[in-house]
Amino acid sequence: MPTNPLLIIAASEIDSNLYYATSFLAPDAFIYLKTEGDSVLLMSDLEMDRAKAQARVNTVLSYSAYEERAKARLFHLLTMKPVLYVLNRKSGAVNIDAEGGERWRELKDFLDSSHAQYVFVDAGVENELSDVHGDEKADFRRELGVSEDGINALIKAGYALLDLISFFTTGEDESRAWTITRGSPAPEAGAAIHTDFRDKFIRAETISWNKLLEATSWASARDKGWIRSEGKEYVVADGDVLEFKHG
C-alpha cells in the first residue's frame, strides 16, 4: 500500500485502476506486472493466483447491495473502482495470445471469469512513434508489423470503462472536444466548459459531427436546416457539436 500521504489522497480520487501485464514470452518466465500503490511488482504464475483471489474479493464488493455500495463509495475504496488491464504485446516476439498456450488460456479464463475489460498495446512501438508526425504513423506501424493504434485503443477502452463520451465546440479560432459522462443533459454537459453554461442555460444548438462535416460549415448547416435547438432535457449524444446559449 502507498505510504506517501499525497499518494493516498491521489489514489482516493482516481476513477479507475489500470493494471499492466506483458503478453509476450520472456526468458525469466515472469510475465505479469501489477501496480500496487507507488510500487511496480513483477508477478510470477504463483502470484497470479493471489491476484485472482483478490479479484474475487473485489467482485464481492463490486456487486454488493445498492445501499451498501453507496455507503462504501464514501470511503473511495480502490476495490470498488473499475479495472482496465493493459496487455503489452511486443513486435517480433512470441506473444502469448498468438501462441495460444496454457499461459494465455489461464489469463483469458481469469479475464473472462472476472468480466474484466482489457486492451492490447505494443508499448515499445508506441514509444518509438511518440515523436512521429500523425500522418506518418500509419506507415511506420505497417513497417513494424503493428496494424492498430495502441494509444487510441487504450483511450477508447478507458472511455468505455468509465462510460464517457465526447462532444465538440467549434469556432473561428479552434475546435475542441469535451469529455462528459454518458447520459448527461445539455446543462451538465455545458458545465464541462464553464458552470455558467449550466447555471444560466437557455438552450443548446446542436448537430452531429458527421453532418457538420458534410455541410462544411455551421452557417451552411443552418441554411440546410440541420441545426437543432434543444432544451435542458436534451441528453447529449457522443459526437454532438454544441453551441450553448446562456444568460
Backbone torsions as a table, in degrees:
resi	resn	phi	psi	omega
1	MET	NA	146.4	178.9
2	PRO	-65.9	140.0	178.9
3	THR	-104.9	-18.0	178.7
4	ASN	-72.5	122.3	-178.2
5	PRO	-55.8	-36.2	179.2
6	LEU	-65.2	-36.6	177.8
7	LEU	-68.4	-36.5	178.1
8	ILE	-63.9	-44.0	178.5
9	ILE	-63.6	-44.6	-179.8
10	ALA	-62.1	-40.8	-179.4
11	ALA	-63.0	-35.8	-179.1
12	SER	-70.5	-19.4	-175.0
13	GLU	-99.9	-3.9	-178.7
14	ILE	-72.0	156.5	179.9
15	ASP	-93.0	-23.3	-178.0
16	SER	-156.2	166.2	173.9
17	ASN	-103.9	141.7	176.4
18	LEU	-123.6	123.5	177.8
19	TYR	-111.5	137.3	-175.2
20	TYR	-113.8	132.7	179.0
21	ALA	-140.0	137.8	173.6
22	THR	-72.6	141.1	179.0
23	SER	-120.4	21.9	173.2
24	PHE	-117.7	154.7	-176.7
25	LEU	-74.1	130.1	179.5
26	ALA	-118.5	148.9	-175.7
27	PRO	-62.9	-25.3	-179.1
28	ASP	-87.6	-1.9	175.0
29	ALA	66.8	8.3	174.1
30	PHE	-94.6	102.3	-169.8
31	ILE	-110.5	-5.4	-177.9
32	TYR	-110.1	142.1	173.5
33	LEU	-121.9	139.5	178.2
34	LYS	-133.1	130.4	175.3
35	THR	-86.8	135.4	178.3
36	GLU	-138.9	99.4	-177.5
37	GLY	64.2	-125.6	-178.3
38	ASP	-97.7	16.9	178.9
39	SER	-116.6	158.0	172.9
40	VAL	-122.7	118.4	-174.2
41	LEU	-108.9	130.3	170.9
42	LEU	-72.8	135.2	-177.9
43	MET	-114.5	125.3	173.7
44	SER	-84.2	179.4	178.9
45	ASP	-61.4	-37.5	179.4
46	LEU	-66.5	-38.5	179.5
47	GLU	-69.6	-26.7	177.2
48	MET	-62.9	-33.4	177.4
49	ASP	-62.2	-38.4	177.6
50	ARG	-64.9	-38.6	178.3
51	ALA	-63.0	-37.7	178.7
52	LYS	-65.3	-40.4	178.2
53	ALA	-62.1	-42.0	178.2
54	GLN	-64.3	-37.8	179.4
55	ALA	-62.3	-35.8	177.8
56	ARG	-65.8	-38.3	175.6
57	VAL	-63.4	-44.3	179.2
58	ASN	-59.5	-38.9	-178.4
59	THR	-64.3	-41.0	178.2
60	VAL	-60.3	-44.4	178.8
61	LEU	-65.5	-41.4	-174.2
62	SER	-67.4	-27.8	-175.2
63	TYR	-113.1	26.8	174.6
64	SER	-68.9	172.7	178.8
65	ALA	-59.4	152.7	-174.5
66	TYR	-56.7	-44.7	-177.6
67	GLU	-63.0	-40.1	179.8
68	GLU	-66.9	-38.6	178.5
69	ARG	-64.4	-40.9	-179.4
70	ALA	-61.6	-41.8	178.2
71	LYS	-68.0	-41.1	-176.9
72	ALA	-65.3	-29.4	-179.9
73	ARG	-61.6	-25.7	179.5
74	LEU	-63.7	-22.1	-179.0
75	PHE	-93.9	-1.8	178.2
76	HIS	52.1	47.3	-178.9
77	LEU	-67.4	130.8	178.7
78	LEU	-62.9	-30.9	-178.4
79	THR	-68.9	-13.7	178.3
80	MET	-98.0	-0.5	179.4
81	LYS	-91.3	143.5	-178.5
82	PRO	-63.7	155.3	-175.0
83	VAL	-121.2	137.3	173.0
84	LEU	-122.3	126.3	177.5
85	TYR	-97.6	127.7	177.9
86	VAL	-105.8	115.4	-178.1
87	LEU	-100.1	115.5	-174.7
88	ASN	-87.4	109.5	172.5
89	ARG	-82.3	163.6	177.2
90	LYS	-132.2	119.4	179.5
91	SER	-61.4	130.4	178.3
92	GLY	85.7	-3.8	179.4
93	ALA	-105.2	172.4	175.0
94	VAL	-86.3	106.2	179.9
95	ASN	-87.8	138.8	-170.3
96	ILE	-66.4	-27.0	177.7
97	ASP	-70.6	-35.9	177.5
98	ALA	-73.1	-35.6	178.9
99	GLU	-67.6	-36.5	176.8
100	GLY	69.9	25.2	-178.0
101	GLY	-84.9	-165.7	-175.8
102	GLU	-62.4	-39.6	-179.2
103	ARG	-60.9	-44.5	179.9
104	TRP	-65.7	-42.1	179.8
105	ARG	-62.2	-40.4	179.0
106	GLU	-65.3	-45.1	179.7
107	LEU	-65.9	-41.9	-179.6
108	LYS	-65.6	-40.0	177.3
109	ASP	-61.2	-41.1	178.9
110	PHE	-63.3	-46.4	-178.9
111	LEU	-64.0	-42.5	-178.5
112	ASP	-70.1	-42.7	-176.8
113	SER	-68.7	-28.4	179.1
114	SER	-95.1	6.7	-179.7
115	HIS	53.9	38.4	-175.6
116	ALA	-80.9	147.7	171.9
117	GLN	-96.5	138.4	-178.0
118	TYR	-145.3	161.3	-178.8
119	VAL	-146.8	146.0	177.0
120	PHE	-94.3	135.6	176.6
121	VAL	-140.1	135.5	171.3
122	ASP	-95.7	93.8	-173.6
123	ALA	-63.0	-34.8	179.3
124	GLY	-63.6	-45.0	178.7
125	VAL	-65.1	-44.5	-179.0
126	GLU	-61.8	-35.4	177.5
127	ASN	-66.6	-41.6	179.1
128	GLU	-65.1	-31.8	-176.2
129	LEU	-90.9	-0.1	-174.3
130	SER	-61.1	-28.5	-178.8
131	ASP	-104.0	5.7	-178.4
132	VAL	-87.7	138.9	179.1
133	HIS	-61.4	144.3	-175.1
134	GLY	-53.0	-41.1	-177.3
135	ASP	-67.6	-21.1	-176.8
136	GLU	-97.8	-10.8	-174.8
137	LYS	-63.1	-39.7	-178.2
138	ALA	-61.7	-40.1	178.6
139	ASP	-64.5	-43.8	179.3
140	PHE	-65.2	-37.2	178.6
141	ARG	-61.7	-43.2	178.9
142	ARG	-61.7	-41.8	179.0
143	GLU	-63.3	-33.6	-178.8
144	LEU	-88.3	-1.6	178.4
145	GLY	77.7	23.4	179.2
146	VAL	-117.1	116.7	-174.4
147	SER	-87.8	-28.7	-173.7
148	GLU	-103.0	148.4	174.3
149	ASP	-81.4	106.0	-175.0
150	GLY	-65.1	-36.0	-179.5
151	ILE	-67.7	-43.8	177.4
152	ASN	-61.7	-40.6	178.8
153	ALA	-63.2	-39.0	179.3
154	LEU	-66.1	-43.0	179.0
155	ILE	-63.2	-45.2	179.7
156	LYS	-62.6	-40.4	179.3
157	ALA	-65.5	-39.7	177.4
158	GLY	-63.4	-42.1	177.5
159	TYR	-62.5	-44.1	-179.6
160	ALA	-64.4	-41.0	-179.3
161	LEU	-60.9	-43.0	-175.9
162	LEU	-94.5	3.1	178.7
163	ASP	57.8	51.8	-179.5
164	LEU	-107.5	154.4	173.9
165	ILE	-136.5	173.5	177.4
166	SER	-125.1	142.6	166.5
167	PHE	-122.5	167.4	-173.4
168	PHE	-124.3	150.1	165.4
169	THR	-121.7	149.2	-178.2
170	THR	-144.8	148.8	179.9
171	GLY	-159.5	-169.1	-178.2
172	GLU	-66.6	-34.7	-174.4
173	ASP	-87.5	-37.9	-175.6
174	GLU	-160.8	159.6	167.2
175	SER	-117.1	141.5	-173.2
176	ARG	-144.4	145.3	176.3
177	ALA	-99.1	144.7	179.4
178	TRP	-127.5	137.2	-176.9
179	THR	-98.0	130.6	178.4
180	ILE	-140.2	167.4	175.7
181	THR	-77.9	137.1	177.3
182	ARG	-55.8	138.3	180.0
183	GLY	92.7	2.6	-179.1
184	SER	-71.6	132.9	173.2
185	PRO	-72.5	162.7	-174.5
186	ALA	-52.9	-45.5	-179.7
187	PRO	-60.6	-39.8	179.2
188	GLU	-67.6	-36.4	176.0
189	ALA	-63.1	-41.3	179.2
190	GLY	-61.7	-29.2	180.0
191	ALA	-65.0	-19.9	175.8
192	ALA	-64.5	-25.8	179.2
193	ILE	-91.0	-52.1	179.3
194	HIS	-162.4	143.4	-178.4
195	THR	-63.3	-23.3	176.2
196	ASP	-61.9	-32.2	-179.0
197	PHE	-66.9	-23.7	175.6
198	ARG	-90.9	-50.3	-172.3
199	ASP	-71.2	-30.2	-178.4
200	LYS	-116.1	27.8	-176.2
201	PHE	-62.6	134.3	173.8
202	ILE	-111.4	-56.4	176.6
203	ARG	-163.3	171.8	176.6
204	ALA	-132.3	131.6	172.9
205	GLU	-93.1	135.6	-172.1
206	THR	-145.4	155.9	175.0
207	ILE	-156.9	149.1	178.1
208	SER	-73.1	150.5	-173.5
209	TRP	-59.8	-37.9	-177.2
210	ASN	-70.9	-33.7	176.1
211	LYS	-69.9	-34.8	177.4
212	LEU	-66.4	-40.3	176.8
213	LEU	-63.5	-38.8	178.3
214	GLU	-64.1	-37.4	-179.9
215	ALA	-76.2	-21.8	178.9
216	THR	78.6	-18.7	177.2
217	SER	-161.8	160.8	178.3
218	TRP	-63.6	-41.5	-179.6
219	ALA	-63.3	-42.1	178.9
220	SER	-65.8	-39.6	178.1
221	ALA	-63.7	-36.9	177.6
222	ARG	-66.0	-42.1	179.1
223	ASP	-61.9	-33.1	179.6
224	LYS	-81.2	-6.2	-179.2
225	GLY	77.6	23.7	-177.3
226	TRP	-92.0	-12.4	178.8
227	ILE	-82.8	126.7	179.8
228	ARG	-104.4	146.5	174.3
229	SER	-104.9	120.0	-174.9
230	GLU	-119.3	149.7	179.5
231	GLY	-94.7	-167.8	-172.4
232	LYS	-70.8	-14.8	179.5
233	GLU	-86.9	-8.2	-176.9
234	TYR	-65.3	129.4	177.2
235	VAL	-92.3	118.8	-176.3
236	VAL	-66.6	134.7	179.9
237	ALA	-99.1	155.0	178.3
238	ASP	-61.3	126.2	179.1
239	GLY	90.9	3.0	175.0
240	ASP	-64.6	144.5	168.6
241	VAL	-107.0	123.3	-171.0
242	LEU	-121.1	144.6	169.1
243	GLU	-127.7	115.4	-173.1
244	PHE	-89.2	138.6	171.8
245	LYS	-110.1	124.4	-178.3
246	HIS	-141.6	164.1	-177.5
247	GLY	-79.7	NA	NA
